[in-house]
Amino acid sequence: MASKSQDLSPIPINILKNITDKNNDRRKNGAQEVEQLVRELHGNAQDNTIKSIIKILSQDFTDSSQGHNKKGGLIGLASVAIGLGQDANDYIQEIIPPVLRCFIDHDSRVRFYACESLFNIAKVIRNKILLFFNEIFDALCKLSADPDPQVKNGAQLFDRLLKDIVTESTTFDIDKFIPLLKARIYVINPFCRQFIVGWIIVLDSVPNIDMLLHLPKFLDGLFKMLRDQNKEIRVDADKSLSEFLRELQTAEDVDYENMVKIIVPHCGSTDEFTRLRALAWINEFIIVGREKLLPYTPHILSGILPNLSHQLTDIENIATNSMTLLHKLVMQTNQTIPIKEFLHITTHHLSSNAVQSRLSSLKWILMLHKKLPTDISPYLADLFPILLTTLSDPSDEVVTLDLEVIAKISSDNTVLFDRLMQSLIQMFRSDTILLKSRGSFIIRQFCLFLNAELIFRRLSLILKDEVDPDFASVMIQTLNLILLTSDECMDMRKNLRTLSSPESRDLYSTLYKSWAHSPASLLSLCMLSQVYVHACDLLAKFAEIEITVNFLMEMDRLIQLIESPRFMSLRLQLLEPEKYPSLFKLLYGILMILPQSSAFETLKSRLTCISSLGVLRLVEKSENQDGNNVNNNPDLKDIDFDALLVHFKEVHSGHELYIRKHAQRNAVSTQDAKPVTAGSHTKDLPYGLQNYINKKIASEQTSPPTKSEQHLPLSVSQPLESLSGLSSSLPH
C-alpha cells in the first residue's frame, strides 16, 4: 500500500531519497532534481501538480517528526521556489509558512536549514516576501539570540538580505510593523536588543518610511536601552536617538504630548547617561517646539527641577539651560498657560531635598503671579498654607525667597493679608523654635516687601487679645526689638518720635494695647515716643503687677536698649535736665525697680555722669519741654493716656488669672523636677541677673526670710526651675 502511495506521488522516490540523505552531495543533487522537475511542470502549466509537490514537502516532510525529513522538506521548498523563478510569487502562501514553522524547531540543524531555505526563497521573490515580514522579523529576533553559532550566523545572513529588500522596497507596510516593534522593544536579551536597534536604524534611513511619525511607540524602549550593560547596544541606541533628535529640528508634525510623557520620567533615571540624553531631548523640544510645547510645559518643568543641583556638572548645566529657556518661553508667550498644573508641580517640589529645586519652584510661582495675577488668584487660597510651611525650610535663601513670594501675592489682597498675619501668629504660637530662630528675620523680611506700619498694626490688633501671656510677651519683645533697631521700621520710628500726625498718634495707641503684654517693651515704646510724663505714670503701675523673673529680664534688656545707638537722642536729652525732668524721674524709677545687678550698675553709672546740680535746678513741668506732653503738643489730647493705663492694668490682671489657672499643673511639674543648685541656668539670664537671684536663693537657704521679703510678689526662695519656662522663652 505504501509502495502504491509512493508510486502516485508527483515526486519520484529517488528524488525524495536524495533530499533526505545524510550525504551533503546527494542532498544537493536532490535539490537540483526538484528544481528541474518544478521547472518542467511549470513550463507545461501543470500548476496543480506543483501545488501537490509543495503540499507533500510541507505536510509529509517539514512537519514530520524526523529531522532528516524536515531538512529535506526545507531544501525541497527552496528548490521549488527557485524552479518557479519570478512566478514563485503565486505560491508564497503555500511555500513560506511551513518554512517559518521550522524556525522554532528544537533541532538546531533544522533551524539552520530553515534560515538557509528562506534565504534562497527571498532571493527569488524579493519584496514579495514582505507579506510575511512581521512573522519573519519575529522569528529572526528570536534566532538572533540562538545558542547555536551556526544558526545565529545563518539568521544574520538572512537578516542582511531582508534589510536590503526592505531598503529597496516602495511598498513596505510600516503601519503593520510598528505594533510588533512596540511589543518587542522591551526585550531584555542583548542580542535581541541589538537586532531591534539595527532594524530601527535601517528603517529610519529609508526615505519613504517616516519612522518619526511612529517614534512615541518605541521611544521609551530606546531610552531604556541606554542603560544596557553592553556598550555596543548603548552606542547603537544613542546613535538612533541622536538621529531622531536631528530629524525633529526640521519636522513639521511632532507628537510632543506623548513624547514629553515618555521622556520626562527618564530625566530622573538613576543612570546618568540616560538622564543626560533625556534632558538633551527636553532642551531641544523647548528650542524647536516653542509655543506648541506650552500645554506640556508643567510636565517638562517636573523633569528639569530635580536636576538643577545634580552632582554631574553636565547634567546640572543642561538642566539650568533648559530651565532658562522654559522660563523665557512662558514669560514671552501670549497664549494660555496651564497655571493649575504649574502650581501643582512647583508646590510638590517645595519639599524637594535640593535647595535649587525649591528656589526655582518659588521663582516660578513669583513669575506666574507677576505675569498672570488675575489667573493665579483662584489658586492662592490653596497655595498659601504650603508657602507658610516653607518658612520652616532649613535654607535661609529659600526662606527669604518664600517670604518675598508670600508678600507679593498678599500685597494686593486684603483677605490674604489678614490671613497671612493670623497664620503667622498661629505658626509662631505652635512652633516656638521657629519664633526664636527666625521670628525676627521673617517679620523683617515682610516689612521689607510690604508696608511695615500695616504689618505692625495688624499684628498688634491680633496680639491685643492674646490669652497666653508667655507667648504674647515673647512675641511683643520680638516686635519691639524690630521696631527699635531695624532699618525697615525707620519711618515708623520717626513718626512715633514726634507724634505730630493723627496717624502717628493712632499708631502709638494701637501698639500700646498689645505692647502692654510686655511691661519693659511698653516702657521702651513710651521712651521712643518721648511721652516721659506718661511713662512715669506707667512706671508707678508696675508696683501693682506681679513681678517675675521674666519681668526682671525684660527690664534688664531695656537697659541694653537704652545703651544702644537707637536711644542716643534720649541719652543726649539727659544733658538738659531742666527741659526733661520726667525723663530723669523715669530713669531713676527704673533704677529703683532693678535689683542691684550689672544692669543696675550700668544705668546708675549713666545717671551719675549727669551733674546733680542740674537736677537740683529743675523747673516746673509746665515751663519746660519735657518730651511729648499736652503742654508742648496739644494734639496729644487725641491719646487717652488714662484709658491706656487702665488697659495696661487689665492686661496684666488677665496674665495673673492665666497663671493662677495653670498654677496647679506648674506645681506638679515643679515637684517632679530635680532641685536646682545656685549657678544653674546662668547662661539664660543676662547682665548678672542670674547671680543676683542665686545670691537670694543662697541667703534663703541659710536664714529665714524677713517680714518684708515675705510680702514680695516675687519669691526668690522658690526653685528657679519653676521659672525657667519664662526665661527660656525670651529671644536671645
URZIGI-V204875 format. One record per residue. SS is DSSP state (alpha for helix, beta for strand, coil for the rest). PHI is phi in whole degrees, -180 to 180 (NA if undefined). D_LAST is the distance of its C-alpha to the last C-alpha in Angstrom with 2 decimals. Layout:
# URZIGI-V204875
SS&PHI&D_LAST, SS&PHI&D_LAST
This chain:
# URZIGI-V204875
coil&NA&114.05, alpha&-64&111.30, alpha&-65&113.94, alpha&-64&114.98, alpha&-63&111.33, alpha&-68&110.88, alpha&-65&114.15, alpha&-82&112.86, coil&-68&109.59, coil&-70&109.45, coil&-103&108.06, coil&-58&110.74, alpha&-62&110.17, alpha&-69&110.34, alpha&-69&107.48, alpha&-64&105.29, alpha&-67&106.04, alpha&-68&105.15, alpha&-74&101.73, coil&-108&100.73, coil&-74&102.16, coil&-71&99.97, coil&-75&101.55, alpha&-65&99.63, alpha&-65&102.79, alpha&-66&104.42, alpha&-63&101.34, alpha&-65&101.50, alpha&-62&105.21, alpha&-64&104.48, alpha&-64&101.85, alpha&-66&104.32, alpha&-68&106.95, alpha&-64&104.63, alpha&-59&103.76, alpha&-66&107.49, alpha&-61&108.37, alpha&-66&105.76, alpha&-63&106.81, alpha&-67&110.44, alpha&-62&109.55, alpha&-67&107.36, alpha&-68&110.24, coil&-94&112.50, coil&62&109.95, coil&-92&109.72, alpha&-65&106.13, alpha&-66&106.53, alpha&-67&107.56, alpha&-62&104.53, alpha&-65&102.27, alpha&-65&104.04, alpha&-62&103.38, alpha&-60&99.66, alpha&-66&99.59, alpha&-66&101.28, alpha&-61&98.98, alpha&-78&95.95, alpha&-78&96.89, alpha&-87&99.12, alpha&-120&97.35, alpha&-65&93.68, coil&-94&92.93, coil&-73&94.86, coil&-87&93.31, coil&-90&95.18, alpha&-61&93.33, alpha&-66&96.48, alpha&-64&97.41, alpha&-63&93.97, alpha&-62&94.21, alpha&-64&97.73, alpha&-62&96.70, alpha&-66&93.87, alpha&-65&96.28, alpha&-65&98.81, alpha&-63&96.48, alpha&-65&95.44, alpha&-68&99.15, alpha&-59&99.91, alpha&-63&97.32, alpha&-67&98.75, alpha&-66&102.26, alpha&-75&101.36, alpha&68&99.68, alpha&-63&98.09, alpha&-76&99.57, alpha&-63&97.31, alpha&-57&94.85, alpha&-75&97.01, alpha&-118&96.51, alpha&-65&92.78, alpha&-67&91.98, alpha&-94&94.34, alpha&-83&93.64, alpha&-75&89.83, alpha&-52&88.48, alpha&-64&90.33, alpha&-67&89.08, alpha&-63&85.45, alpha&-66&85.85, alpha&-80&86.63, alpha&-67&83.30, alpha&-110&81.67, coil&-65&84.51, coil&-72&83.62, coil&-87&86.10, alpha&-63&84.58, alpha&-68&88.06, alpha&-66&88.52, alpha&-63&85.16, alpha&-65&86.26, alpha&-65&89.62, alpha&-65&87.88, alpha&-63&85.84, alpha&-65&89.01, alpha&-64&90.97, alpha&-69&88.46, alpha&-61&88.11, alpha&-68&91.89, alpha&-65&91.91, alpha&-64&89.12, alpha&-63&91.06, alpha&-85&93.90, alpha&-92&92.24, alpha&52&89.23, alpha&-69&87.04, alpha&-68&88.76, alpha&-70&86.81, alpha&-66&83.65, alpha&-62&84.73, alpha&-109&83.46, alpha&-60&80.47, alpha&-60&77.79, alpha&-66&79.78, alpha&-66&80.50, alpha&-60&76.87, alpha&-63&75.63, alpha&-68&78.25, alpha&-66&77.52, alpha&-60&73.76, alpha&-72&74.51, alpha&-70&77.08, coil&-65&74.63, coil&-108&72.97, coil&-64&76.31, coil&-71&76.48, coil&-87&79.98, alpha&-59&79.86, alpha&-68&83.28, alpha&-64&82.25, alpha&-62&79.03, alpha&-66&81.05, alpha&-63&83.53, alpha&-65&80.78, alpha&-67&79.28, alpha&-63&82.70, alpha&-67&83.24, alpha&-62&79.68, alpha&-65&80.42, alpha&-64&83.63, alpha&-64&81.87, alpha&-64&79.25, alpha&-63&82.10, alpha&-63&83.78, alpha&-64&80.61, alpha&-63&80.00, alpha&-79&83.56, coil&-75&83.58, coil&-111&83.14, coil&-121&83.12, coil&-64&80.23, coil&-91&78.53, alpha&-68&74.79, alpha&-64&73.87, alpha&-74&75.66, alpha&-80&74.00, alpha&-55&70.32, alpha&-57&69.86, alpha&-68&71.10, alpha&-61&68.81, alpha&-60&65.85, alpha&-75&66.77, alpha&-91&67.34, coil&-65&64.40, coil&-94&62.12, coil&-61&64.50, coil&-97&62.83, coil&-55&65.82, alpha&-61&65.44, alpha&-68&69.17, alpha&-66&69.09, alpha&-62&65.98, alpha&-64&67.72, alpha&-62&70.78, alpha&-68&68.86, alpha&-61&66.85, alpha&-60&70.15, alpha&-70&71.72, alpha&-61&68.80, alpha&-63&69.15, alpha&-65&72.93, alpha&-62&72.82, alpha&-69&70.27, alpha&-84&72.66, coil&-77&75.56, coil&-59&75.89, coil&-90&77.08, coil&-114&74.34, coil&-97&71.02, coil&-72&68.56, alpha&-62&65.59, alpha&-64&66.57, alpha&-102&66.16, alpha&-53&63.15, alpha&-58&60.67, alpha&-71&63.00, alpha&-129&62.47, alpha&-64&59.41, alpha&-61&57.05, alpha&-65&59.48, alpha&-63&59.69, alpha&-64&55.92, alpha&-68&55.91, alpha&-70&58.58, coil&-65&56.19, coil&-96&54.57, coil&-63&57.92, coil&-72&58.21, coil&-79&61.51, alpha&-63&61.00, alpha&-63&64.16, alpha&-66&63.04, alpha&-62&59.66, alpha&-65&61.49, alpha&-66&64.03, alpha&-64&61.45, alpha&-66&59.40, alpha&-62&62.62, alpha&-64&63.49, alpha&-64&60.04, alpha&-64&60.08, alpha&-68&63.50, alpha&-63&62.43, alpha&-65&59.39, alpha&-65&61.74, alpha&-67&64.04, alpha&-61&61.20, coil&-65&60.85, coil&-115&64.26, coil&-72&64.61, coil&-96&65.03, coil&-114&64.51, coil&-120&61.48, coil&-84&60.03, alpha&-65&56.37, alpha&-58&55.27, alpha&-72&56.50, alpha&-70&55.74, alpha&-64&52.09, alpha&-61&51.83, alpha&-78&53.39, alpha&-78&51.49, alpha&-55&47.89, alpha&-59&47.63, alpha&-75&48.80, coil&-69&45.84, coil&-110&43.82, coil&-63&46.44, coil&-73&45.47, coil&-86&48.23, alpha&-65&46.90, alpha&-64&50.38, alpha&-63&50.83, alpha&-62&47.41, alpha&-64&48.21, alpha&-67&51.60, alpha&-63&50.23, alpha&-66&47.73, alpha&-63&50.63, alpha&-65&52.55, alpha&-60&49.67, alpha&-60&49.37, alpha&-68&53.13, alpha&-56&53.11, alpha&-64&50.70, alpha&-69&52.82, alpha&-85&56.17, alpha&-72&55.45, alpha&50&53.45, alpha&-71&53.58, alpha&-64&55.65, alpha&-89&52.50, alpha&-54&50.31, alpha&-62&50.85, alpha&-110&49.61, alpha&-61&46.66, alpha&-61&43.97, alpha&-66&45.57, alpha&-63&45.69, alpha&-59&42.00, alpha&-65&41.26, alpha&-82&43.17, alpha&-83&41.45, alpha&-51&37.76, coil&-68&37.48, coil&-102&39.06, coil&-72&36.78, coil&-133&34.93, coil&-76&37.78, coil&-68&38.17, coil&-88&41.67, alpha&-60&41.61, alpha&-61&44.81, alpha&-67&43.48, alpha&-62&40.21, alpha&-66&42.21, alpha&-71&44.75, alpha&-67&42.15, alpha&-63&40.27, alpha&-64&43.61, alpha&-64&44.59, alpha&-63&41.36, alpha&-63&42.00, alpha&-64&45.59, alpha&-67&44.71, alpha&-62&42.10, alpha&-66&44.69, alpha&-60&47.37, alpha&-69&45.41, alpha&-65&44.28, alpha&-88&47.85, coil&-78&49.79, coil&-109&51.11, coil&-83&52.06, coil&-67&50.40, coil&-114&47.22, coil&-74&46.38, alpha&-62&42.94, alpha&-58&42.56, alpha&-67&43.19, alpha&-59&40.85, alpha&-66&37.94, alpha&-63&38.80, alpha&-68&38.68, alpha&-67&35.50, alpha&-67&33.49, alpha&-63&34.84, alpha&-83&33.61, alpha&-69&30.05, alpha&-101&29.70, coil&-66&31.31, coil&-76&30.00, coil&-90&30.63, alpha&-61&28.06, alpha&-63&31.00, alpha&-66&32.64, alpha&-68&29.66, alpha&-64&29.31, alpha&-64&33.05, alpha&-60&33.11, alpha&-65&30.63, alpha&-64&32.74, alpha&-67&35.80, alpha&-62&34.38, alpha&-64&33.41, alpha&-65&36.88, alpha&-64&38.71, alpha&-67&36.93, alpha&-70&37.84, alpha&-79&41.42, coil&-133&42.22, alpha&-62&39.86, alpha&-72&42.57, alpha&-69&43.47, alpha&-85&39.94, alpha&-54&39.16, alpha&-62&40.77, alpha&-101&38.44, alpha&-66&35.10, alpha&-61&34.64, alpha&-79&34.82, alpha&-76&32.81, alpha&-58&29.84, alpha&-61&28.42, alpha&-67&28.68, alpha&-66&26.79, alpha&-66&23.96, alpha&-62&23.87, alpha&-67&23.66, alpha&-64&20.20, alpha&-89&19.07, coil&-60&20.95, coil&-69&19.54, coil&-90&20.83, alpha&-63&18.92, alpha&-64&22.43, alpha&-66&23.62, alpha&-62&20.77, alpha&-60&21.36, alpha&-68&25.07, alpha&-62&24.68, alpha&-62&22.82, alpha&-64&25.69, alpha&-62&28.23, alpha&-60&26.81, alpha&-63&26.64, alpha&-67&30.19, alpha&-76&31.80, alpha&-104&30.37, alpha&-66&30.84, coil&-105&34.49, coil&-127&34.33, alpha&-61&33.39, alpha&-63&33.52, alpha&-68&31.24, alpha&-64&28.77, alpha&-63&28.63, alpha&-66&28.35, alpha&-62&25.49, alpha&-65&23.46, alpha&-64&24.45, alpha&-66&23.69, alpha&-63&20.25, alpha&-63&19.35, alpha&-63&21.17, alpha&-65&19.48, alpha&-67&15.92, alpha&-67&17.39, alpha&-86&18.97, coil&-131&16.30, alpha&-68&12.88, alpha&-65&11.92, alpha&-64&13.08, alpha&-61&11.21, alpha&-72&7.72, alpha&-84&9.18, alpha&-134&11.59, alpha&-56&11.64, alpha&-63&11.09, alpha&-62&13.42, alpha&-63&15.98, alpha&-65&16.31, alpha&-64&16.63, alpha&-66&19.26, alpha&-62&21.11, alpha&-64&21.17, alpha&-72&22.66, alpha&-90&25.35, coil&-118&26.04, coil&-83&26.33, alpha&-60&22.98, alpha&-64&24.58, alpha&-62&26.17, alpha&-64&22.95, alpha&-65&21.27, alpha&-62&24.51, alpha&-68&24.82, alpha&-64&21.32, alpha&-65&21.83, alpha&-64&25.18, alpha&-72&23.86, alpha&-74&20.97, coil&-56&23.40, coil&-103&25.12, coil&-65&22.22, coil&-95&23.23, coil&-89&20.13, alpha&-65&18.33, alpha&-64&15.16, alpha&-64&14.83, alpha&-60&16.13, alpha&-64&13.69, alpha&-64&10.57, alpha&-64&12.71, alpha&-68&13.83, alpha&-61&10.59, alpha&-63&9.87, alpha&-64&13.51, alpha&-64&13.57, alpha&-64&11.12, alpha&-64&13.34, alpha&-59&16.37, alpha&-83&15.78, alpha&-121&14.76, coil&-84&16.18, alpha&-68&19.79, alpha&-64&20.60, alpha&-106&20.52, alpha&-60&22.62, alpha&-65&25.70, alpha&-62&24.02, alpha&-63&22.80, alpha&-62&26.38, alpha&-68&27.93, alpha&-71&25.76, alpha&-66&26.37, alpha&-100&30.13, coil&51&30.62, coil&-87&33.99, coil&-116&34.59, alpha&-58&34.99, alpha&-64&32.41, alpha&-68&29.75, alpha&-70&30.64, alpha&-66&30.56, alpha&-63&27.10, alpha&-59&25.94, alpha&-65&27.56, alpha&-65&26.14, alpha&-65&22.50, alpha&-54&23.20, alpha&-68&24.27, alpha&-92&21.08, alpha&-64&18.77, coil&-62&20.61, coil&-67&18.37, coil&-128&15.72, alpha&-54&17.76, alpha&-67&15.51, alpha&-64&14.95, alpha&-64&18.69, alpha&-63&19.48, alpha&-68&17.69, alpha&-63&19.73, alpha&-65&22.81, alpha&-65&22.15, alpha&-61&21.78, coil&-84&25.01, coil&61&26.61, coil&-91&27.94, alpha&-68&27.81, alpha&-63&30.67, alpha&-65&29.07, alpha&-60&25.73, alpha&-65&27.80, alpha&-64&29.32, alpha&-65&25.98, alpha&-61&24.82, alpha&-65&27.98, alpha&-70&27.09, alpha&-62&24.00, alpha&-67&26.58, alpha&-94&27.73, coil&-107&24.55, coil&-70&23.09, coil&-93&20.73, coil&-119&18.06, alpha&-59&15.22, alpha&-61&13.00, alpha&-63&15.05, alpha&-64&14.83, alpha&-67&11.08, alpha&-61&11.39, alpha&-65&14.19, alpha&-59&12.41, alpha&-71&10.01, alpha&-61&13.30, alpha&-63&14.85, alpha&-62&12.46, alpha&-65&13.44, alpha&-60&17.01, coil&-83&16.94, coil&-83&15.80, alpha&-59&18.72, alpha&-64&18.62, alpha&-105&19.95, alpha&-63&22.56, alpha&-64&25.35, alpha&-64&24.40, alpha&-67&24.57, alpha&-70&27.89, alpha&-65&29.20, coil&-66&29.00, coil&-74&31.95, coil&-123&34.07, coil&-63&33.78, coil&-70&37.09, coil&-90&35.75, coil&-127&32.39, alpha&-64&33.15, alpha&-68&30.81, alpha&-65&27.88, alpha&-63&28.85, alpha&-60&29.30, alpha&-62&25.89, alpha&-68&24.05, alpha&-68&26.28, alpha&-63&25.62, alpha&-61&21.86, alpha&-60&22.84, alpha&-71&25.01, alpha&-76&22.33, coil&-69&19.91, coil&-70&20.73, coil&-77&21.90, coil&-113&18.69, alpha&-61&17.39, alpha&-62&16.23, alpha&-58&19.80, alpha&-65&21.33, alpha&-65&19.51, alpha&-68&20.77, alpha&-61&24.07, alpha&-62&24.63, alpha&-64&24.09, alpha&-72&26.59, alpha&-73&29.12, coil&-70&29.38, coil&-93&31.31, coil&-61&34.95, alpha&-66&35.76, alpha&-64&39.09, alpha&-65&37.53, alpha&-69&36.00, alpha&-67&39.41, coil&-95&41.06, coil&-63&38.96, coil&-103&41.18, coil&-63&41.25, alpha&-60&38.52, alpha&-66&41.28, alpha&-107&42.34, coil&-134&39.05, coil&-75&36.37, coil&52&33.43, coil&71&31.15, coil&-87&31.70, coil&-146&34.08, coil&-65&37.32, coil&-71&39.47, coil&-104&38.41, coil&-141&37.24, alpha&-57&39.64, alpha&-65&37.98, alpha&-68&35.13, alpha&-64&37.65, alpha&-64&36.42, coil&-97&33.29, coil&-88&34.06, alpha&-64&31.70, alpha&-63&33.37, alpha&-65&32.74, alpha&-67&29.06, alpha&-64&28.86, alpha&-61&30.72, alpha&-62&28.31, alpha&-58&25.33, alpha&-64&27.28, alpha&-65&28.21, alpha&-60&24.68, alpha&-78&23.64, alpha&-67&26.94, alpha&-64&26.05, alpha&-61&22.75, alpha&-64&24.84, alpha&-65&27.37, alpha&-62&24.87, alpha&-65&23.59, alpha&-65&27.23, alpha&-64&28.15, coil&-103&25.62, alpha&-65&26.33, alpha&-64&28.95, alpha&-63&26.87, alpha&-66&24.02, alpha&-65&26.74, alpha&-64&28.16, alpha&-66&24.93, alpha&-70&24.44, alpha&-65&28.03, alpha&-79&27.56, coil&-77&24.45, coil&-75&25.08, coil&-61&25.12, coil&-105&22.06, coil&-90&22.87, coil&-61&21.67, coil&105&18.89, coil&-69&17.31, coil&61&13.55, alpha&-57&13.26, alpha&-71&10.16, alpha&-82&8.41, coil&-114&9.68, coil&-82&9.41, coil&56&12.57, coil&77&15.07, alpha&-66&14.62, alpha&-61&14.89, alpha&-62&18.02, alpha&-62&19.44, alpha&-68&19.20, alpha&-63&20.61, alpha&-64&23.47, alpha&-65&24.21, alpha&-63&24.38, alpha&-64&26.66, alpha&-68&28.86, alpha&-64&29.18, alpha&-74&30.39, alpha&-98&33.04, coil&-145&34.31, coil&-69&34.59, coil&-66&32.59, coil&-73&34.46, alpha&-62&35.81, alpha&-69&33.33, alpha&-68&30.35, alpha&-66&31.80, coil&-100&31.43, coil&-68&27.77, coil&-60&25.85, coil&-98&23.05, coil&-90&24.71, coil&-73&22.92, coil&-82&25.52, coil&-73&24.22, coil&-57&22.51, alpha&-67&18.78, alpha&-61&18.49, alpha&-68&19.63, alpha&-103&16.59, alpha&-67&14.06, alpha&-62&14.04, alpha&-73&12.73, alpha&-69&9.99, alpha&-73&8.87, coil&-83&9.01, coil&-79&6.36, coil&-71&3.79, coil&-91&0.00
